[in-house]
Amino acid sequence: QKIVTKVQMNSGKCQTKALRVAAIADGVYTVGLEGAEKDEVVVIGEGVNVVKLITTMRKKVGHTIAISVAEEKKGD
């Protein structure tokens, strides 16, 4: 799964916190930042509970919305 979320980040501390919160979620393989302002957190994993991830990020980091959830295509 590839999950892209938009997080309201006011500082570099918020970016670090968002990455840490996303990284400890069950089933997560990689976490990264995207977007022009580095305000999109990209989570790649298997069996990730999207609702739980978004709820946790809202509680610990700030306003978070899910932009997309898609199956990750595996190359041969």
mmJSON file of the N, C-alpha and C atoms, coordinates in Angstrom:
{"data_MODEL":{"atom_site":{
"group_PDB":["ATOM","ATOM","ATOM","ATOM","ATOM","ATOM","ATOM","ATOM","ATOM","ATOM","ATOM","ATOM","ATOM","ATOM","ATOM","ATOM","ATOM","ATOM","ATOM","ATOM","ATOM","ATOM","ATOM","ATOM","ATOM","ATOM","ATOM","ATOM","ATOM","ATOM","ATOM","ATOM","ATOM","ATOM","ATOM","ATOM","ATOM","ATOM","ATOM","ATOM","ATOM","ATOM","ATOM","ATOM","ATOM","ATOM","ATOM","ATOM","ATOM","ATOM","ATOM","ATOM","ATOM","ATOM","ATOM","ATOM","ATOM","ATOM","ATOM","ATOM","ATOM","ATOM","ATOM","ATOM","ATOM","ATOM","ATOM","ATOM","ATOM","ATOM","ATOM","ATOM","ATOM","ATOM","ATOM","ATOM","ATOM","ATOM","ATOM","ATOM","ATOM","ATOM","ATOM","ATOM","ATOM","ATOM","ATOM","ATOM","ATOM","ATOM","ATOM","ATOM","ATOM","ATOM","ATOM","ATOM","ATOM","ATOM","ATOM","ATOM","ATOM","ATOM","ATOM","ATOM","ATOM","ATOM","ATOM","ATOM","ATOM","ATOM","ATOM","ATOM","ATOM","ATOM","ATOM","ATOM","ATOM","ATOM","ATOM","ATOM","ATOM","ATOM","ATOM","ATOM","ATOM","ATOM","ATOM","ATOM","ATOM","ATOM","ATOM","ATOM","ATOM","ATOM","ATOM","ATOM","ATOM","ATOM","ATOM","ATOM","ATOM","ATOM","ATOM","ATOM","ATOM","ATOM","ATOM","ATOM","ATOM","ATOM","ATOM","ATOM","ATOM","ATOM","ATOM","ATOM","ATOM","ATOM","ATOM","ATOM","ATOM","ATOM","ATOM","ATOM","ATOM","ATOM","ATOM","ATOM","ATOM","ATOM","ATOM","ATOM","ATOM","ATOM","ATOM","ATOM","ATOM","ATOM","ATOM","ATOM","ATOM","ATOM","ATOM","ATOM","ATOM","ATOM","ATOM","ATOM","ATOM","ATOM","ATOM","ATOM","ATOM","ATOM","ATOM","ATOM","ATOM","ATOM","ATOM","ATOM","ATOM","ATOM","ATOM","ATOM","ATOM","ATOM","ATOM","ATOM","ATOM","ATOM","ATOM","ATOM","ATOM","ATOM","ATOM","ATOM","ATOM","ATOM","ATOM","ATOM","ATOM","ATOM","ATOM","ATOM","ATOM","ATOM","ATOM","ATOM"],
"id":[1,2,3,4,5,6,7,8,9,10,11,12,13,14,15,16,17,18,19,20,21,22,23,24,25,26,27,28,29,30,31,32,33,34,35,36,37,38,39,40,41,42,43,44,45,46,47,48,49,50,51,52,53,54,55,56,57,58,59,60,61,62,63,64,65,66,67,68,69,70,71,72,73,74,75,76,77,78,79,80,81,82,83,84,85,86,87,88,89,90,91,92,93,94,95,96,97,98,99,100,101,102,103,104,105,106,107,108,109,110,111,112,113,114,115,116,117,118,119,120,121,122,123,124,125,126,127,128,129,130,131,132,133,134,135,136,137,138,139,140,141,142,143,144,145,146,147,148,149,150,151,152,153,154,155,156,157,158,159,160,161,162,163,164,165,166,167,168,169,170,171,172,173,174,175,176,177,178,179,180,181,182,183,184,185,186,187,188,189,190,191,192,193,194,195,196,197,198,199,200,201,202,203,204,205,206,207,208,209,210,211,212,213,214,215,216,217,218,219,220,221,222,223,224,225,226,227,228],
"type_symbol":["N","C","C","N","C","C","N","C","C","N","C","C","N","C","C","N","C","C","N","C","C","N","C","C","N","C","C","N","C","C","N","C","C","N","C","C","N","C","C","N","C","C","N","C","C","N","C","C","N","C","C","N","C","C","N","C","C","N","C","C","N","C","C","N","C","C","N","C","C","N","C","C","N","C","C","N","C","C","N","C","C","N","C","C","N","C","C","N","C","C","N","C","C","N","C","C","N","C","C","N","C","C","N","C","C","N","C","C","N","C","C","N","C","C","N","C","C","N","C","C","N","C","C","N","C","C","N","C","C","N","C","C","N","C","C","N","C","C","N","C","C","N","C","C","N","C","C","N","C","C","N","C","C","N","C","C","N","C","C","N","C","C","N","C","C","N","C","C","N","C","C","N","C","C","N","C","C","N","C","C","N","C","C","N","C","C","N","C","C","N","C","C","N","C","C","N","C","C","N","C","C","N","C","C","N","C","C","N","C","C","N","C","C","N","C","C","N","C","C","N","C","C","N","C","C","N","C","C"],
"label_atom_id":["N","CA","C","N","CA","C","N","CA","C","N","CA","C","N","CA","C","N","CA","C","N","CA","C","N","CA","C","N","CA","C","N","CA","C","N","CA","C","N","CA","C","N","CA","C","N","CA","C","N","CA","C","N","CA","C","N","CA","C","N","CA","C","N","CA","C","N","CA","C","N","CA","C","N","CA","C","N","CA","C","N","CA","C","N","CA","C","N","CA","C","N","CA","C","N","CA","C","N","CA","C","N","CA","C","N","CA","C","N","CA","C","N","CA","C","N","CA","C","N","CA","C","N","CA","C","N","CA","C","N","CA","C","N","CA","C","N","CA","C","N","CA","C","N","CA","C","N","CA","C","N","CA","C","N","CA","C","N","CA","C","N","CA","C","N","CA","C","N","CA","C","N","CA","C","N","CA","C","N","CA","C","N","CA","C","N","CA","C","N","CA","C","N","CA","C","N","CA","C","N","CA","C","N","CA","C","N","CA","C","N","CA","C","N","CA","C","N","CA","C","N","CA","C","N","CA","C","N","CA","C","N","CA","C","N","CA","C","N","CA","C","N","CA","C","N","CA","C","N","CA","C","N","CA","C","N","CA","C","N","CA","C","N","CA","C"],
"label_alt_id":[null,null,null,null,null,null,null,null,null,null,null,null,null,null,null,null,null,null,null,null,null,null,null,null,null,null,null,null,null,null,null,null,null,null,null,null,null,null,null,null,null,null,null,null,null,null,null,null,null,null,null,null,null,null,null,null,null,null,null,null,null,null,null,null,null,null,null,null,null,null,null,null,null,null,null,null,null,null,null,null,null,null,null,null,null,null,null,null,null,null,null,null,null,null,null,null,null,null,null,null,null,null,null,null,null,null,null,null,null,null,null,null,null,null,null,null,null,null,null,null,null,null,null,null,null,null,null,null,null,null,null,null,null,null,null,null,null,null,null,null,null,null,null,null,null,null,null,null,null,null,null,null,null,null,null,null,null,null,null,null,null,null,null,null,null,null,null,null,null,null,null,null,null,null,null,null,null,null,null,null,null,null,null,null,null,null,null,null,null,null,null,null,null,null,null,null,null,null,null,null,null,null,null,null,null,null,null,null,null,null,null,null,null,null,null,null,null,null,null,null,null,null,null,null,null,null,null,null],
"label_comp_id":["GLN","GLN","GLN","LYS","LYS","LYS","ILE","ILE","ILE","VAL","VAL","VAL","THR","THR","THR","LYS","LYS","LYS","VAL","VAL","VAL","GLN","GLN","GLN","MET","MET","MET","ASN","ASN","ASN","SER","SER","SER","GLY","GLY","GLY","LYS","LYS","LYS","CYS","CYS","CYS","GLN","GLN","GLN","THR","THR","THR","LYS","LYS","LYS","ALA","ALA","ALA","LEU","LEU","LEU","ARG","ARG","ARG","VAL","VAL","VAL","ALA","ALA","ALA","ALA","ALA","ALA","ILE","ILE","ILE","ALA","ALA","ALA","ASP","ASP","ASP","GLY","GLY","GLY","VAL","VAL","VAL","TYR","TYR","TYR","THR","THR","THR","VAL","VAL","VAL","GLY","GLY","GLY","LEU","LEU","LEU","GLU","GLU","GLU","GLY","GLY","GLY","ALA","ALA","ALA","GLU","GLU","GLU","LYS","LYS","LYS","ASP","ASP","ASP","GLU","GLU","GLU","VAL","VAL","VAL","VAL","VAL","VAL","VAL","VAL","VAL","ILE","ILE","ILE","GLY","GLY","GLY","GLU","GLU","GLU","GLY","GLY","GLY","VAL","VAL","VAL","ASN","ASN","ASN","VAL","VAL","VAL","VAL","VAL","VAL","LYS","LYS","LYS","LEU","LEU","LEU","ILE","ILE","ILE","THR","THR","THR","THR","THR","THR","MET","MET","MET","ARG","ARG","ARG","LYS","LYS","LYS","LYS","LYS","LYS","VAL","VAL","VAL","GLY","GLY","GLY","HIS","HIS","HIS","THR","THR","THR","ILE","ILE","ILE","ALA","ALA","ALA","ILE","ILE","ILE","SER","SER","SER","VAL","VAL","VAL","ALA","ALA","ALA","GLU","GLU","GLU","GLU","GLU","GLU","LYS","LYS","LYS","LYS","LYS","LYS","GLY","GLY","GLY","ASP","ASP","ASP"],
"label_asym_id":["A","A","A","A","A","A","A","A","A","A","A","A","A","A","A","A","A","A","A","A","A","A","A","A","A","A","A","A","A","A","A","A","A","A","A","A","A","A","A","A","A","A","A","A","A","A","A","A","A","A","A","A","A","A","A","A","A","A","A","A","A","A","A","A","A","A","A","A","A","A","A","A","A","A","A","A","A","A","A","A","A","A","A","A","A","A","A","A","A","A","A","A","A","A","A","A","A","A","A","A","A","A","A","A","A","A","A","A","A","A","A","A","A","A","A","A","A","A","A","A","A","A","A","A","A","A","A","A","A","A","A","A","A","A","A","A","A","A","A","A","A","A","A","A","A","A","A","A","A","A","A","A","A","A","A","A","A","A","A","A","A","A","A","A","A","A","A","A","A","A","A","A","A","A","A","A","A","A","A","A","A","A","A","A","A","A","A","A","A","A","A","A","A","A","A","A","A","A","A","A","A","A","A","A","A","A","A","A","A","A","A","A","A","A","A","A","A","A","A","A","A","A","A","A","A","A","A","A"],
"label_entity_id":["1","1","1","1","1","1","1","1","1","1","1","1","1","1","1","1","1","1","1","1","1","1","1","1","1","1","1","1","1","1","1","1","1","1","1","1","1","1","1","1","1","1","1","1","1","1","1","1","1","1","1","1","1","1","1","1","1","1","1","1","1","1","1","1","1","1","1","1","1","1","1","1","1","1","1","1","1","1","1","1","1","1","1","1","1","1","1","1","1","1","1","1","1","1","1","1","1","1","1","1","1","1","1","1","1","1","1","1","1","1","1","1","1","1","1","1","1","1","1","1","1","1","1","1","1","1","1","1","1","1","1","1","1","1","1","1","1","1","1","1","1","1","1","1","1","1","1","1","1","1","1","1","1","1","1","1","1","1","1","1","1","1","1","1","1","1","1","1","1","1","1","1","1","1","1","1","1","1","1","1","1","1","1","1","1","1","1","1","1","1","1","1","1","1","1","1","1","1","1","1","1","1","1","1","1","1","1","1","1","1","1","1","1","1","1","1","1","1","1","1","1","1","1","1","1","1","1","1"],
"label_seq_id":[1,1,1,2,2,2,3,3,3,4,4,4,5,5,5,6,6,6,7,7,7,8,8,8,9,9,9,10,10,10,11,11,11,12,12,12,13,13,13,14,14,14,15,15,15,16,16,16,17,17,17,18,18,18,19,19,19,20,20,20,21,21,21,22,22,22,23,23,23,24,24,24,25,25,25,26,26,26,27,27,27,28,28,28,29,29,29,30,30,30,31,31,31,32,32,32,33,33,33,34,34,34,35,35,35,36,36,36,37,37,37,38,38,38,39,39,39,40,40,40,41,41,41,42,42,42,43,43,43,44,44,44,45,45,45,46,46,46,47,47,47,48,48,48,49,49,49,50,50,50,51,51,51,52,52,52,53,53,53,54,54,54,55,55,55,56,56,56,57,57,57,58,58,58,59,59,59,60,60,60,61,61,61,62,62,62,63,63,63,64,64,64,65,65,65,66,66,66,67,67,67,68,68,68,69,69,69,70,70,70,71,71,71,72,72,72,73,73,73,74,74,74,75,75,75,76,76,76],
"pdbx_PDB_ins_code":[null,null,null,null,null,null,null,null,null,null,null,null,null,null,null,null,null,null,null,null,null,null,null,null,null,null,null,null,null,null,null,null,null,null,null,null,null,null,null,null,null,null,null,null,null,null,null,null,null,null,null,null,null,null,null,null,null,null,null,null,null,null,null,null,null,null,null,null,null,null,null,null,null,null,null,null,null,null,null,null,null,null,null,null,null,null,null,null,null,null,null,null,null,null,null,null,null,null,null,null,null,null,null,null,null,null,null,null,null,null,null,null,null,null,null,null,null,null,null,null,null,null,null,null,null,null,null,null,null,null,null,null,null,null,null,null,null,null,null,null,null,null,null,null,null,null,null,null,null,null,null,null,null,null,null,null,null,null,null,null,null,null,null,null,null,null,null,null,null,null,null,null,null,null,null,null,null,null,null,null,null,null,null,null,null,null,null,null,null,null,null,null,null,null,null,null,null,null,null,null,null,null,null,null,null,null,null,null,null,null,null,null,null,null,null,null,null,null,null,null,null,null,null,null,null,null,null,null],
"Cartn_x":[0.827,0.0,0.862,0.41,1.065,0.026,0.308,-0.617,0.043,-0.652,-0.145,-1.069,-0.491,-1.265,-0.695,-1.556,-1.115,-1.226,-0.125,-0.059,0.287,-0.42,-0.111,1.138,2.234,3.507,3.984,4.318,4.75,6.265,6.96,8.409,9.055,10.372,11.117,10.823,10.495,10.139,8.886,7.932,6.688,6.964,7.888,8.245,8.828,9.746,10.369,9.342,8.459,7.433,6.48,6.085,5.182,5.827,7.095,7.805,7.922,8.21,8.33,7.004,5.925,4.601,4.22,4.464,4.12,4.99,6.25,7.18,6.854,6.231,5.958,4.633,3.875,2.6,2.868,1.949,2.094,2.088,3.03,3.076,3.797,4.4,5.063,6.485,6.836,8.191,9.029,8.487,9.226,8.32,8.95,8.243,9.086,8.433,9.165,8.304,8.951,8.257,8.232,7.114,6.977,6.27,6.128,5.419,6.382,5.918,6.749,7.175,6.291,6.594,6.937,7.149,7.457,6.385,5.121,4.022,3.199,3.678,3.001,3.854,3.263,3.958,3.522,4.498,4.223,4.617,3.663,3.881,3.704,4.704,4.609,4.717,3.764,3.757,2.712,2.516,1.552,0.635,-0.662,-1.626,-1.699,-1.395,-1.428,-2.88,-3.269,-4.612,-4.62,-5.216,-5.184,-5.909,-7.059,-7.845,-7.066,-6.458,-5.678,-4.463,-3.805,-2.644,-3.033,-4.111,-4.556,-4.97,-5.707,-6.159,-4.974,-3.992,-2.802,-2.03,-1.886,-1.157,-1.903,-3.23,-4.005,-3.799,-3.763,-3.59,-2.193,-1.174,0.202,0.882,0.443,1.132,0.257,-0.945,-1.826,-2.765,-3.371,-4.366,-3.777,-4.425,-3.955,-5.124,-4.902,-5.912,-5.259,-6.024,-5.54,-5.752,-4.696,-4.796,-5.082,-4.329,-4.57,-4.122,-4.811,-4.446,-4.49,-3.36,-3.298,-2.439,-2.705,-1.872,-0.551,0.543,1.872,2.116,2.504,2.78,4.163,4.219,5.501,6.117,7.373,8.079,8.621,8.813,9.337,10.839],
"Cartn_y":[-1.186,0.0,1.237,2.239,3.546,4.539,5.17,6.115,7.488,8.471,9.841,10.682,11.367,12.225,13.636,14.601,15.996,16.407,16.897,17.248,18.723,19.413,20.817,20.863,21.361,21.415,22.853,23.267,24.639,24.773,23.671,23.745,22.412,22.387,21.154,20.105,20.56,19.628,18.848,19.522,18.864,17.804,18.085,17.102,15.857,16.05,14.928,14.131,14.823,14.155,13.356,13.935,13.244,11.974,12.048,10.871,9.796,10.196,9.226,8.531,9.302,8.733,7.747,8.117,7.236,5.981,6.12,4.991,3.893,4.232,3.207,2.486,2.883,2.212,0.784,-0.111,-1.514,-1.671,-2.454,-2.78,-1.784,-0.752,0.287,-0.144,-0.017,-0.324,0.938,1.939,3.183,4.39,5.496,6.76,7.862,8.815,9.911,11.156,12.252,13.527,13.864,14.396,14.838,16.18,16.713,17.974,19.143,20.242,21.436,21.976,21.889,22.41,21.305,20.092,18.929,18.74,18.895,18.753,17.49,16.638,15.378,14.223,13.4,12.234,11.026,10.322,9.136,7.913,7.01,5.792,4.609,3.733,2.521,1.336,0.425,-0.737,-1.732,-2.723,-3.773,-3.965,-3.913,-4.102,-2.941,-1.738,-0.555,-0.128,0.107,0.59,2.106,2.534,3.946,4.826,4.38,5.179,5.384,4.325,4.422,5.334,5.23,6.069,7.548,7.886,9.282,9.804,8.994,9.408,9.681,8.797,8.972,10.223,10.456,11.64,12.921,12.889,14.068,14.371,13.338,13.535,14.026,13.484,13.765,14.88,15.135,16.129,17.343,17.108,18.215,17.808,18.788,18.542,17.664,16.532,15.568,15.101,15.039,14.474,13.437,12.429,11.409,11.921,11.952,12.384,11.188,10.104,8.92,7.659,6.575,5.244,4.349,3.729,2.897,1.673,0.638,-0.55,-0.255,-0.628,-0.427,-1.502,-1.091,-2.05,-2.644,-3.968,-4.645,-4.957,-4.596,-4.858,-6.277,-6.788,-8.152,-8.138],
"Cartn_z":[0.0,0.0,0.0,-0.711,-0.669,-0.193,0.935,1.546,1.541,0.986,0.972,1.834,2.829,3.715,3.691,3.875,3.964,5.422,5.967,7.38,7.508,8.384,8.645,9.513,8.928,9.645,9.725,10.933,11.149,11.247,11.48,11.659,11.307,11.381,11.155,12.206,13.415,14.485,14.12,13.497,13.086,12.027,11.112,10.091,10.734,11.659,12.351,13.128,13.817,14.617,13.727,12.597,11.672,11.132,10.783,10.279,11.352,12.578,13.675,13.958,13.996,14.271,13.17,11.92,10.802,10.791,11.173,11.114,12.116,13.246,14.255,14.028,13.005,12.711,12.235,12.541,12.159,10.643,10.125,8.705,7.824,8.396,7.599,7.254,5.957,5.499,5.361,4.665,4.459,4.659,5.042,5.259,4.627,3.976,3.367,3.25,2.863,2.667,1.189,0.725,-0.658,-0.683,-1.877,-2.043,-2.076,-2.631,-2.765,-1.405,-0.43,0.904,1.893,1.389,2.236,3.306,2.894,3.843,3.595,2.692,2.414,2.923,3.773,4.309,3.492,2.913,2.113,2.927,3.105,3.882,2.947,2.899,2.098,3.04,2.92,3.793,3.364,4.199,3.894,5.091,4.847,5.924,6.898,6.437,7.298,7.495,8.737,9.052,8.838,7.735,7.343,8.35,8.813,9.758,11.056,11.549,12.788,12.601,11.439,11.143,11.129,10.419,10.325,11.696,12.452,13.788,14.702,14.682,15.524,15.126,13.82,13.364,13.734,13.699,14.11,15.581,16.404,17.844,18.192,17.533,17.936,17.157,15.915,15.086,14.805,14.315,13.957,12.846,12.205,11.165,10.062,9.798,8.804,7.951,6.638,5.749,4.837,4.464,3.53,2.113,1.33,-0.059,-0.958,-0.762,-1.577,-0.857,-1.2,-0.727,-1.951,-2.286,-3.485,-3.223,-3.986,-3.91,-4.602,-3.98,-4.54,-5.589,-6.787,-7.857,-7.653,-7.691,-7.497,-8.849,-9.022,-10.277,-10.322,-11.537,-11.688,-11.729],
"occupancy":[1.0,1.0,1.0,1.0,1.0,1.0,1.0,1.0,1.0,1.0,1.0,1.0,1.0,1.0,1.0,1.0,1.0,1.0,1.0,1.0,1.0,1.0,1.0,1.0,1.0,1.0,1.0,1.0,1.0,1.0,1.0,1.0,1.0,1.0,1.0,1.0,1.0,1.0,1.0,1.0,1.0,1.0,1.0,1.0,1.0,1.0,1.0,1.0,1.0,1.0,1.0,1.0,1.0,1.0,1.0,1.0,1.0,1.0,1.0,1.0,1.0,1.0,1.0,1.0,1.0,1.0,1.0,1.0,1.0,1.0,1.0,1.0,1.0,1.0,1.0,1.0,1.0,1.0,1.0,1.0,1.0,1.0,1.0,1.0,1.0,1.0,1.0,1.0,1.0,1.0,1.0,1.0,1.0,1.0,1.0,1.0,1.0,1.0,1.0,1.0,1.0,1.0,1.0,1.0,1.0,1.0,1.0,1.0,1.0,1.0,1.0,1.0,1.0,1.0,1.0,1.0,1.0,1.0,1.0,1.0,1.0,1.0,1.0,1.0,1.0,1.0,1.0,1.0,1.0,1.0,1.0,1.0,1.0,1.0,1.0,1.0,1.0,1.0,1.0,1.0,1.0,1.0,1.0,1.0,1.0,1.0,1.0,1.0,1.0,1.0,1.0,1.0,1.0,1.0,1.0,1.0,1.0,1.0,1.0,1.0,1.0,1.0,1.0,1.0,1.0,1.0,1.0,1.0,1.0,1.0,1.0,1.0,1.0,1.0,1.0,1.0,1.0,1.0,1.0,1.0,1.0,1.0,1.0,1.0,1.0,1.0,1.0,1.0,1.0,1.0,1.0,1.0,1.0,1.0,1.0,1.0,1.0,1.0,1.0,1.0,1.0,1.0,1.0,1.0,1.0,1.0,1.0,1.0,1.0,1.0,1.0,1.0,1.0,1.0,1.0,1.0,1.0,1.0,1.0,1.0,1.0,1.0,1.0,1.0,1.0,1.0,1.0,1.0],
"B_iso_or_equiv":[0.0,0.0,0.0,0.0,0.0,0.0,0.0,0.0,0.0,0.0,0.0,0.0,0.0,0.0,0.0,0.0,0.0,0.0,0.0,0.0,0.0,0.0,0.0,0.0,0.0,0.0,0.0,0.0,0.0,0.0,0.0,0.0,0.0,0.0,0.0,0.0,0.0,0.0,0.0,0.0,0.0,0.0,0.0,0.0,0.0,0.0,0.0,0.0,0.0,0.0,0.0,0.0,0.0,0.0,0.0,0.0,0.0,0.0,0.0,0.0,0.0,0.0,0.0,0.0,0.0,0.0,0.0,0.0,0.0,0.0,0.0,0.0,0.0,0.0,0.0,0.0,0.0,0.0,0.0,0.0,0.0,0.0,0.0,0.0,0.0,0.0,0.0,0.0,0.0,0.0,0.0,0.0,0.0,0.0,0.0,0.0,0.0,0.0,0.0,0.0,0.0,0.0,0.0,0.0,0.0,0.0,0.0,0.0,0.0,0.0,0.0,0.0,0.0,0.0,0.0,0.0,0.0,0.0,0.0,0.0,0.0,0.0,0.0,0.0,0.0,0.0,0.0,0.0,0.0,0.0,0.0,0.0,0.0,0.0,0.0,0.0,0.0,0.0,0.0,0.0,0.0,0.0,0.0,0.0,0.0,0.0,0.0,0.0,0.0,0.0,0.0,0.0,0.0,0.0,0.0,0.0,0.0,0.0,0.0,0.0,0.0,0.0,0.0,0.0,0.0,0.0,0.0,0.0,0.0,0.0,0.0,0.0,0.0,0.0,0.0,0.0,0.0,0.0,0.0,0.0,0.0,0.0,0.0,0.0,0.0,0.0,0.0,0.0,0.0,0.0,0.0,0.0,0.0,0.0,0.0,0.0,0.0,0.0,0.0,0.0,0.0,0.0,0.0,0.0,0.0,0.0,0.0,0.0,0.0,0.0,0.0,0.0,0.0,0.0,0.0,0.0,0.0,0.0,0.0,0.0,0.0,0.0,0.0,0.0,0.0,0.0,0.0,0.0],
"pdbx_formal_charge":[null,null,null,null,null,null,null,null,null,null,null,null,null,null,null,null,null,null,null,null,null,null,null,null,null,null,null,null,null,null,null,null,null,null,null,null,null,null,null,null,null,null,null,null,null,null,null,null,null,null,null,null,null,null,null,null,null,null,null,null,null,null,null,null,null,null,null,null,null,null,null,null,null,null,null,null,null,null,null,null,null,null,null,null,null,null,null,null,null,null,null,null,null,null,null,null,null,null,null,null,null,null,null,null,null,null,null,null,null,null,null,null,null,null,null,null,null,null,null,null,null,null,null,null,null,null,null,null,null,null,null,null,null,null,null,null,null,null,null,null,null,null,null,null,null,null,null,null,null,null,null,null,null,null,null,null,null,null,null,null,null,null,null,null,null,null,null,null,null,null,null,null,null,null,null,null,null,null,null,null,null,null,null,null,null,null,null,null,null,null,null,null,null,null,null,null,null,null,null,null,null,null,null,null,null,null,null,null,null,null,null,null,null,null,null,null,null,null,null,null,null,null,null,null,null,null,null,null],
"auth_seq_id":[1,1,1,2,2,2,3,3,3,4,4,4,5,5,5,6,6,6,7,7,7,8,8,8,9,9,9,10,10,10,11,11,11,12,12,12,13,13,13,14,14,14,15,15,15,16,16,16,17,17,17,18,18,18,19,19,19,20,20,20,21,21,21,22,22,22,23,23,23,24,24,24,25,25,25,26,26,26,27,27,27,28,28,28,29,29,29,30,30,30,31,31,31,32,32,32,33,33,33,34,34,34,35,35,35,36,36,36,37,37,37,38,38,38,39,39,39,40,40,40,41,41,41,42,42,42,43,43,43,44,44,44,45,45,45,46,46,46,47,47,47,48,48,48,49,49,49,50,50,50,51,51,51,52,52,52,53,53,53,54,54,54,55,55,55,56,56,56,57,57,57,58,58,58,59,59,59,60,60,60,61,61,61,62,62,62,63,63,63,64,64,64,65,65,65,66,66,66,67,67,67,68,68,68,69,69,69,70,70,70,71,71,71,72,72,72,73,73,73,74,74,74,75,75,75,76,76,76],
"auth_comp_id":["GLN","GLN","GLN","LYS","LYS","LYS","ILE","ILE","ILE","VAL","VAL","VAL","THR","THR","THR","LYS","LYS","LYS","VAL","VAL","VAL","GLN","GLN","GLN","MET","MET","MET","ASN","ASN","ASN","SER","SER","SER","GLY","GLY","GLY","LYS","LYS","LYS","CYS","CYS","CYS","GLN","GLN","GLN","THR","THR","THR","LYS","LYS","LYS","ALA","ALA","ALA","LEU","LEU","LEU","ARG","ARG","ARG","VAL","VAL","VAL","ALA","ALA","ALA","ALA","ALA","ALA","ILE","ILE","ILE","ALA","ALA","ALA","ASP","ASP","ASP","GLY","GLY","GLY","VAL","VAL","VAL","TYR","TYR","TYR","THR","THR","THR","VAL","VAL","VAL","GLY","GLY","GLY","LEU","LEU","LEU","GLU","GLU","GLU","GLY","GLY","GLY","ALA","ALA","ALA","GLU","GLU","GLU","LYS","LYS","LYS","ASP","ASP","ASP","GLU","GLU","GLU","VAL","VAL","VAL","VAL","VAL","VAL","VAL","VAL","VAL","ILE","ILE","ILE","GLY","GLY","GLY","GLU","GLU","GLU","GLY","GLY","GLY","VAL","VAL","VAL","ASN","ASN","ASN","VAL","VAL","VAL","VAL","VAL","VAL","LYS","LYS","LYS","LEU","LEU","LEU","ILE","ILE","ILE","THR","THR","THR","THR","THR","THR","MET","MET","MET","ARG","ARG","ARG","LYS","LYS","LYS","LYS","LYS","LYS","VAL","VAL","VAL","GLY","GLY","GLY","HIS","HIS","HIS","THR","THR","THR","ILE","ILE","ILE","ALA","ALA","ALA","ILE","ILE","ILE","SER","SER","SER","VAL","VAL","VAL","ALA","ALA","ALA","GLU","GLU","GLU","GLU","GLU","GLU","LYS","LYS","LYS","LYS","LYS","LYS","GLY","GLY","GLY","ASP","ASP","ASP"],
"auth_asym_id":["A","A","A","A","A","A","A","A","A","A","A","A","A","A","A","A","A","A","A","A","A","A","A","A","A","A","A","A","A","A","A","A","A","A","A","A","A","A","A","A","A","A","A","A","A","A","A","A","A","A","A","A","A","A","A","A","A","A","A","A","A","A","A","A","A","A","A","A","A","A","A","A","A","A","A","A","A","A","A","A","A","A","A","A","A","A","A","A","A","A","A","A","A","A","A","A","A","A","A","A","A","A","A","A","A","A","A","A","A","A","A","A","A","A","A","A","A","A","A","A","A","A","A","A","A","A","A","A","A","A","A","A","A","A","A","A","A","A","A","A","A","A","A","A","A","A","A","A","A","A","A","A","A","A","A","A","A","A","A","A","A","A","A","A","A","A","A","A","A","A","A","A","A","A","A","A","A","A","A","A","A","A","A","A","A","A","A","A","A","A","A","A","A","A","A","A","A","A","A","A","A","A","A","A","A","A","A","A","A","A","A","A","A","A","A","A","A","A","A","A","A","A","A","A","A","A","A","A"],
"auth_atom_id":["N","CA","C","N","CA","C","N","CA","C","N","CA","C","N","CA","C","N","CA","C","N","CA","C","N","CA","C","N","CA","C","N","CA","C","N","CA","C","N","CA","C","N","CA","C","N","CA","C","N","CA","C","N","CA","C","N","CA","C","N","CA","C","N","CA","C","N","CA","C","N","CA","C","N","CA","C","N","CA","C","N","CA","C","N","CA","C","N","CA","C","N","CA","C","N","CA","C","N","CA","C","N","CA","C","N","CA","C","N","CA","C","N","CA","C","N","CA","C","N","CA","C","N","CA","C","N","CA","C","N","CA","C","N","CA","C","N","CA","C","N","CA","C","N","CA","C","N","CA","C","N","CA","C","N","CA","C","N","CA","C","N","CA","C","N","CA","C","N","CA","C","N","CA","C","N","CA","C","N","CA","C","N","CA","C","N","CA","C","N","CA","C","N","CA","C","N","CA","C","N","CA","C","N","CA","C","N","CA","C","N","CA","C","N","CA","C","N","CA","C","N","CA","C","N","CA","C","N","CA","C","N","CA","C","N","CA","C","N","CA","C","N","CA","C","N","CA","C","N","CA","C","N","CA","C","N","CA","C","N","CA","C","N","CA","C"],
"pdbx_PDB_model_num":[1,1,1,1,1,1,1,1,1,1,1,1,1,1,1,1,1,1,1,1,1,1,1,1,1,1,1,1,1,1,1,1,1,1,1,1,1,1,1,1,1,1,1,1,1,1,1,1,1,1,1,1,1,1,1,1,1,1,1,1,1,1,1,1,1,1,1,1,1,1,1,1,1,1,1,1,1,1,1,1,1,1,1,1,1,1,1,1,1,1,1,1,1,1,1,1,1,1,1,1,1,1,1,1,1,1,1,1,1,1,1,1,1,1,1,1,1,1,1,1,1,1,1,1,1,1,1,1,1,1,1,1,1,1,1,1,1,1,1,1,1,1,1,1,1,1,1,1,1,1,1,1,1,1,1,1,1,1,1,1,1,1,1,1,1,1,1,1,1,1,1,1,1,1,1,1,1,1,1,1,1,1,1,1,1,1,1,1,1,1,1,1,1,1,1,1,1,1,1,1,1,1,1,1,1,1,1,1,1,1,1,1,1,1,1,1,1,1,1,1,1,1,1,1,1,1,1,1]
}}}
